[in-house]
Every structure is written in structure tokens, then in C-alpha cells.
Amino acid sequence: MLLYLKRIFRIISLNRWYPFFFLLALFLIYLSHSADKHLKPTLSKNRIVENESKKEIPNFNLEENEHRKKRDDQKLINKLKNIKKNSKINTTPAIKIPNECDWFKELNNQKSDIEISELIKTLPFDNPDGGIWKQGFEIEYNTNQWNKDNKLNIILMPHSHNDPGWLNTFQEYFNSATRGIIDTIVETLIQKQDRKFIWAEMSYLQLWWNQASDDMKSKMKKLILETKQLEIVTGGWVMADEANTYYYAVIDQLIEGHEWLKNNIDPTFRPVHAYANDPFGYSSTMPYILTEMGFDSMMIQRVHYHLKKYLARENKLEFYWKQFWSKESILTHLTPFVLYDVPNTCGPDPKVCCQFDFIRLSQGVNCNSGLNPQAITDSNLDERAKLLLDQYRKKSQLYGNKNHHNLVLIPVGDDFMYRNMRDSLSQFENYEKLMKYLNEKEEFNVNIQWGTLKDYFDKLRENNEKYEIGISSFSGDFFTYADREDHYWSGYFTTRQFYKRLDRLAEGYLRTAEIFYSLNNLFGKDIGGKMSELYKELLVARRNLGLFQHHDGITGTARTYVVKDYTDKLYLALKNSKNVIEYSTSQLLNEQNSQDIIFKIEDVRLEQNSNNNDNLIKLTKEKNSQKIILINSNLNKRNEIITLRVNDPNVQVIKSDGTIFQNIQLSLVWSNTDGGILTDFKNDQNFDQSQYELIFPVDLDPISLTSFTIQLAQEANYLQPVQFYANDLNKLKNFKEITNISIISINFTQINNNSEFIRIKSAQDSEAFFSTKTGLLEKISTKSKDYKTNIKLVKYGTRKSNERSGAYLFLPDGNAVEIDAEYFEWIRVEYNGKLRNRVCVQMTIILHCVEFYPELNDLKKFQIPHFSVWNVVDLRPTYNFELALEIETDIKNNDEIHTDLNGFQFTKRKRYDKLTLQGNVFPMPSGAFIQDSNLRLNLITAQPVGVGTLNPGAIQVFLDRKLEQDDSRGLQQAVNDNVLVSNRFVLFYELIKESKELEKSLEYPSVIFNLMSHDLLSPIVKMLSLSDSIKSSRNFVSQKQHCNLRLFNLRTLGGANEVPLKQEVGLILHRVPYHNCHDDYSIDIGDYYKNECDSKKDLSFQDLFIEAKNFQIKKTYLSLRERENDLDLVKKEDFVFNLVKPMEIKAFRVKFN
């Protein structure tokens, strides 16, 4: 009874019941107690549940015990549903929000049975010959372990892996293969009801659906919904890469796939099993995302062969994959062998398994061993069945535990398999003969069937409950992947850098388009019904961005012309997002009732041969002013530096209240110095006398539109002086003519051995020092201390052996070496600026610039000034060349670096010689940091790249690569189609204070890091107004937004026929950890951020929609699919942080009256 009292109070703590309902609920529970207490142990959705009577729970079942409590709580909630439906009870009380410091303290209690960092530390990472299973070991079994009461259950799972672009484009693959594959699957399954299949890519299914007959659509629905023969697994638009992707795009493409299924297959249907057989390594972010979307299990494949061998030997290939910071987990199945094709899935011997790839019979394709498939006949049936069963039995020994190996999953498929009925029937009918024979022969003790992931995981849970096998918990990620020897797939973290940068720009603009389209849909105007038309453009942008998240898209591992096809789709996504933003904001700010677009986005160049004049603000005597609109799509206030290009240096900036900015700065415009190049456009001129760069600081409210006016002024402005340095002043002859501009001071200095440091002001009491020989930053000097910050540009070649670096692999020819002095041309210094000072060095293959922002550093009270680094890289003249940037410091980081996973979370990496140089390079989608007990250096990136701490106290980040050969991983081409690419980084130091109790907090980025990273990837959008009849500003949320709450998205939902829902949106919020332990900060974030972040009051949902009075909120899955629980209703007065805990991403559907 005490147990039930405890549980009812636990429910009450989450729901504000009146006393009457509490007593009635308690009475109901008491009556049902005697009926419930003798229930047999059952399996939960995510874990194995043990009998409650057990007093001791083994370590590997701690997760299961926690889930049992949740399951029982849900039972109580269900019993109270009828009471709840007839009451007006607030389901989410506005209780006092707990101090976030408590969350950090709880991290010490989050443990897993297997932690990847400990495995990597202890395993030798050698590669002895394993015999038949080259990367494994000899497998033995005893036939007596199976009997008529304990048979070997074998699930054969047919599949066809369809890449949405790789060697051919997405559309080409569909026309030549995938359309026929889906037709074939439908017709094959309809023939026999015991046949099964899985399908993953919704992008292809949508194309097929649009051209399928009503009869085929009806058959497809029947196979999915009624007979359950066809299982949709994961249900994303693509099978996303997990190394380079940002979590926004990963989640967005999953939502798009799930929404398509809802609108076309069935409103109640959603996938619950995930399948990722081909991404090149796995992020621990994905299990969290899937869990929040309601998935209960997943299957993965490409994991380092040495880790696979260890997990296989220990029977740990199945585990509950959890986060370091949470007890939630997802049941995960890892395949043991190197690939997912038939030769590598039936068992440890590829020579045997290949003989059972019967599609080779119809295609006339031989096996490498020369032992080819044979059609199954009466004469060979017994011999073939025993040969195959031996492989199944051996594979089964890698799963279960030492006493029970009675379940095994056998994928049956490969890339673009089952293209026609001849292929399909060759596979299915030959296997069906074997299956029938194996099932009928009692001495085999086998139960073999076609199945899907659902069939397998259902059987796994049943098996585990029956035998109490116990499945371990696991924490960590699976990077960096190696498939053999020292062949680490760390090259694709940086391959084709231009398109990775383009991806992040498309994401940022799509997110802004989503948010302001939704705001206009709810609170704005729609003259002439244009919003429905624009929704189709928004849909194309979503799907094109989603397509690029494919594991051969953003990875840069597709053929050249396929990359061009992806690029065209990304440009269209950018163009459509631009159109949506311009129209939506026009309607939100236009004081006239007109469907005219009155805003033009200033800062996106969408054409391949666009030029700088597209973005120029032209002022004349007749038109002496220009209104601009700045869009902040983030929930945090923005204090940033804005740059615009004007045709006249004599200008002033006026706020909407008439206040004139007292502190603006003007500079000359140099070629390729915006740090945000989108196209392969290179200006041969080094400067443009018809343009000037206007720089001014802004303070923008959260989720806001704010206007400013640029106006001609009578008094001339101060232009920032410039100093050039070169070994040979003849290299500067192109710059000499600008010395006749009287309003600017320009000087030229020849470098010699006695030249001192180049010094620029970085903040009020600090300076940055640059080498006169290289133009690269060497240190930052503050009033109290010098901080070594030595930037180097380094290069790698590739091995001289037959196996070399390529699109996937990084196989260097040794350690990095500094690039040759012969590349050096000149240094340009822009100094004495209050808002920005900059040093740029030009080399033949890179323009490298470092920018400091003195006034911003002072405003935000950075104790050590932050700075930006951006590069324009051109590797076209090089041969087998990989360029990296290394930042050397005095930080004693113990060979450790923290890198992010999809921009969602961080993990600690340690450099080990046994992993080789290339094995110590990791993906960096958004940032990294190194630290010791006193100091942390943060690196934030605007594009995904490879990163590592390859020398003590240093971060090395890869900038671009050009390789002249294929690396034998299927692409069959070199990666030498380089274009001019721009990349951008932000760096800053943070001081660390001792805090042993909160040491775990140092595993996480600070609130400053999170804010700066989010701002970098969600840039302020700058627009020119074509009308003066506009509102000066518009705010959509209250001003008390928290520093650690992100508006992940405000997404307009689509209905049938791709029509937008008018009064309903999907609200997705992400709460990043904020270390608010007051006097016991581990990271000293400074007074500015303490004031900004600590002073905020409790935030309600009403604060997120200040223009709405009546709306309803309901918690949903992260996919925005509705849950079935009535208790998911939320009131607008409820506090957001009661529903969104640190690290969590939560989704809601909001309906407006």
C-alpha cells in the first residue's frame, strides 16, 4: 500500500488535483490493489521489466526498474482519465522551478554499464587475423543448446537500401531503379501474406506515391496498416548522416517524413522502429531524438570493427542506448559484420553467405570467392539448408547471453535490390524452400520466418522476459568509424566544404522562414490567399534541405554532377525561404492592406555569378535615406555588430525613435572579405572605390522585427586607417592607387627581420599581437596576463601506398607541416576602430582574417576578448592537399578535447596513439573546446568540419581538402572538383573556478557558448524596405526570455493535399543547460551574462505568444504527432521550465481560437 501511496503522490506532483479527486483516486487505487499485485512481470516499451518482488536489482537492470515505475505511473494515470475529462483541472502546476544547479549535481548519478570512453581507453585496437571472420574470431556452438522447447528463432528481414543520390541523382535513381523496386515490393508481398519487407526513405516513397495508381496505393496501405507485411522504419525524408548534420535539419526531415505518412497513409500511423544501416558512424544524439519521437528500438551497422569484435565476444551487441545526462534509453541492435549485404549478414563466412544471395542468379553476378549461388532443388536442399543453418547458428552465438542464444536477425538485401519480379522471386522462392525444410525437420530445432524490425524486437522482448537475459545500458557515440586496418573515415567530416557551409546557411534561412510564416499565418494578413502558394515553396525548401541530410549528401561523398544537383536544390531552398521571409514580414509590418512585397533581403546572393552591387544601399540627393529591417528569429536578445554596404561614406544611422547612433564605423570594401561567400565568385579587384562598409552596433529584442534608417549626413565620417605589410612592396602595386583617397589613411611597410609585432586593440584594456612574418595571431594581452593564441596554417599530403585519402578516408603522409613561406603575399591591418579591428593575410591558397570587436567585448565584459576567424580557401592550384588551421595555447588539456554531436550535446574525446592520427580526428558540426583547471578555449564553427587535439594544448580544425584519387569505398572518382569556399569561426576564452562538487558541469559548454553558437547559425536577417509606410517594429514574445531556452522551430502544420493549417502550429523548444549555481560557477561567465541570464523571471507559454489571448497547448511527440494521453494538455499560464528540463527538446501543438 505504501508503494501505491508513493506513486499516487508522484502523479499528484505532476498534476494539480483538487482534494476531492485525490481522495476518489486513492480509493480507486486501493480497490484495484489486490487485483494488480499478483500481475506477472511484463515488458515495457523500452526496457525489460523485472518482477517487483525482487529485492535486489542487478546493475544492468537499473534502467529497467526506472521504466517500470513510469509504466505503473501511466497505469494510474489511465485509471484517472475519466475523472480528468470531467474536470477543469490545470494539468501542469506552476510550481517553483528547481535550481538548475541541482541538475548538474545529479549528473554524478548517471552511470551506464558500458561507456564508450572507457572501452576506447582499455581496448588495444589491434587487428589480428580472425580466420574466416577476418575482423573477429572463431565461433563455436553446441547443437544441444537448442531443443523443441527452446528453438532457434531466425528472422529473415528483406530490405533494399536506396540512396537518394550518390552515383546518380535522386531523380535518376528513382527513374532507373527505385520506382520499380517499390512496385516489385508491393506485388511480391501481395502474393503471400507471410512475406515481409522494410522501407526507410520517405523521399522516394513520396515520388512513387505521386505517380502510383489508386490500386497500387490501396495495396500499399493494406500492406502497411492491415497485414503489417511492409514496415516503415524510421520514416525520415532520408537516412541522415550523423556526423556533419545539425540537429535542426535532422529533426526537420524526420518531421517531414512523419507528416507525409500521416497525410497519405493514415492519420494514426507512425513508425516506432528505426533503421540506419549505412551512415558512417553514429551519434548519441539520434537515440535521444528517436526516443522523443516515440520510437522504442533501433538497428545500426557501421561501427568500428574493433568495437564490434569486443561487443560480439561479450554478447553486448544489443544494449539500451542512453545519454550521459538522462535515464531514458532506446533498445539498440548492432550488427556484427562489416557490411549489410547478403555476403556479410547471414554469418561469419562471406564465402558461404554469398552463395545464398539468390538475386545473383537472376542477374548473372558471381561471388568473389567463385562459390556462387545455386537454385534450391530437391537434390541440394538438405546440403544447402545445413550449410546455411550453420552460419545462422554461429551468428546467434553473438547475441543473448552465455546460456541462451536462441534469436538471430538476418537482413536479406543490399543497395537497390529487388528491382523486378524476376529478382524478387528468385530471392523469396529459393529462401522459402529452405525455410520450409528447416521448419519441418524437428532435429534442426528451428523456427525461421520472414520478418521486420517489429517482429524481431517483439521476439527479443519476449525472449528476454522468458530467460531474464539482461541487456546492458550503453552511453557514448560511435565516431570515428573504421571498416578495416587504420582506414578511418574522418575525411568526409571536411570533404567538399563549400556545400557544408551552404547547408548551414540554408538551415538558418529556412528556420527564419518557418517562424515568420507561422507568425504571419497566426497574427498577420494574407491578401489574395498568397500564403497557401507560399506554403508550397516552404514545403520544397524543407524537402530539399532534408534531401541533403542524406549520408551521401552533406557528407560530400557523391559524384560531381550529383553534388551539382544537390546544390541546385539547396539554392532553391534558399530562394524559397527568402521569398517566404520577404512576404511574411511585409504583411506583418506593412500598414497598408496590400499583397505587395515591400522588403528585399540584403544579405543572400543566390546566383552563381552574382556580384557585390546586388547588396549595395544606394543613396542620392533625391533619395537620401533607406529604411532597413533586422530580423531576430532567436528567443534571446541580440547585441551584435551589423555590416551593410553603402555607396557614400557620409551617412548616419537612425533608430526608429529618432535617436542617431553616435558610434558608427566605415571601412573600405575589399574583395572576398564578407566571410560569407555563397558562390564561386572571385573579384579580381582588391577593393571597390564605389562602396564602403558601414558598421554599427544593434540591440535587438527576442523574436522581433526592428527598423533603422540609413541617411545621408552633412559631416564626413571617420574611415578606419589601413596598414599594409609585405616582403616585397611590388606585391602591393595594385593597392597604391587607393592612396589618393583623401578621406582615408593608408600606409605601406616592407617587412624585415627586425619588424616588431603587429598590434591591434581587442578591447579597452587588451591588445592582440600578430606576427609580421606570417600575419597570424600569436597572443592576446590583457591587463593581467598574456594568453598564447598561436594560429598556424598547416597541411597534409596523402600516403604513397596504393590506398590513399579520398572522399571518405583520411590517410595522411605523416604529421602536419606548416605551409610554405612561398605562399605568403601580404598582410592588411585595419586598426583604431571602436567596433571592429581586423588583420588579414593573403596567401596564394587562402585569405585568412582575424577580427576583434573592442566595444562589444567591453559591453559583454569579456575578461579575455572574443574574436572571429574567417577564411576564403582556394585549393584548386594544389595536388593531394589538406589544409588545416591550428590554434596553440598554454592550456594543459591532457590530450582531451570536447566536441559537439549535431549541435545538441558535447562529448569528451582523448587522443590515443593507438588510434593513429586519422583516428583522432572527429566531426565538429558546431563547436569544440579544450580546457585545464584554470582556462577553457572555445571554438564555434559556422559549418561542419573535422577537428582534433593533435598536439598538446592545441585545437586543429580542417578547412578544405583536394584529393586526386578514389579511396575504394564505392564513389569511383577523385575529389578534386574544388570551388572557392568561405568558412567562419568564433573563438573565446573562459576562466574556470574550482568547484569539485560541480565538476561534471565542465563537460558542458557555457551559456555564452550556447548563445553565440545559436546566433552564428541563426544569423540576423537584413532587409531593405521598398516602402516608408511600415511599422517601426514588432515584438512577438515577452522580454523576459531565458538565456538557455531556444525556439527550435515554430512550424506551420500541413494537412491533406499539402494545404497549411490556419490556426495551429507546432512549437518546439530546446532548453540548453545553464550553470546557475550563483556564487559557485564553474565557468566564470562575467557580470554581463549573469545579469542577462540570472535576472529572468519564470516564463509561461503565454509569454511566447503575447499577441494571442486564447489558445490551447498539447504536448506531442517530437515529430509533432499527437500522443494518446489526455493528460498532455497544457495551460497557457503554465511555466515552460516545468515541462522542458535541461538538455531536453520538447514539442507542442498550439491551437488558436
Secondary structure, 3 states (H helix, E strand, C coil): CHHHHHHHHHHHCCCCCCHHHHHHHHHHHHHHHHHHCCCCCCCCCCCCCCCCCCCCCCHHHHHHHHHHHHHHHHHHHHHCHHHHHCCCCCCCCCCCCCCHHHHHHHHHHCCCCEEHHHHHHHCCCCCCCCCCCCCCCCCCCCHHHCECCECEEEEEEEEEECCCCCCCCHHHHHHHHHHHHHHHHHHHHHHCCCCCEEECCHHHHHHHHHHCCHHHHHHHHHHHHHCCCEEECCCCCCCECCCCCCHHHHHHHHHHHHHHHHHHCCCCCCCCEEEECCCCCECCHHHHHHHHCCCCEEEECCCCHHHHHHHHHCCCCEEEEECCCCCCEEEEEECCCCCCCHHHCCCCCHHHHHHHCCHHHHHCCCCCCCCCCCCCCCCCHHHHHHHHHHHHHHHHCCCCECCECCEEEEEEEEECCCCCHHHHHHHHHHHHHHHHHHHHCHHHCEEEEECCHHHHHHHHHHHHHHHCCCCCEEECCECCCECCCCCECCCCCCCCHHHHHHHHHHHHHHHHHHHHHHHHHHHCCCHHHHHHHHHHHHHHHHHHHHHHCECCCCCCCCCHHHHHHHHHHHHHHHHHHHHHHHHHHHHHHECCCCCCCCEEECCCCCCCCCCHHHHEECCCCCCCEEEEEEEECCCCCEEEEEEEEECCCCEEEEECCCCECCCCEEEEEECCCCCCCCCCCCCCCCEEEEEEEEEEEEEECCCEEEEEEEEECCCCCCECCEEEEECCHHHHHHHHHHHHCCCCCEEEEECCCCCCCEEEEEECCEEEEECCCCCCEEEEECCCCEEECEEEEEEECECCCCCCCCCCCCCECCCCEECCHHHEEEEEEECCCCCCEEEEEEECCEEEEEEECHHHHHHCCCCCCCEEEEEEECCCCCCCEEEEEEEECCCCCCCEEEEEECCCEEEEEECCHHHHHHHCCEEECCEEEEECCCEEEEEEECCCEEEECCCCCEEEEEEEEEECCCCCCCCCCCECCCCCEEEEEEEEEEEECCCHHHHHHHHCCCHHHHHHHHHHHCCCEEEEECCCCECCEEECCCCCCCCCEEEEEEEEEECHHHCEEEEEEEEEEEECCCCCCHHHCCEECHHHHHHHHHCCCCCEHHHHCCCCCCEEEEEECCCCCECCCHHHEECCCCEHHHCCCCCCEEEEEEEEC
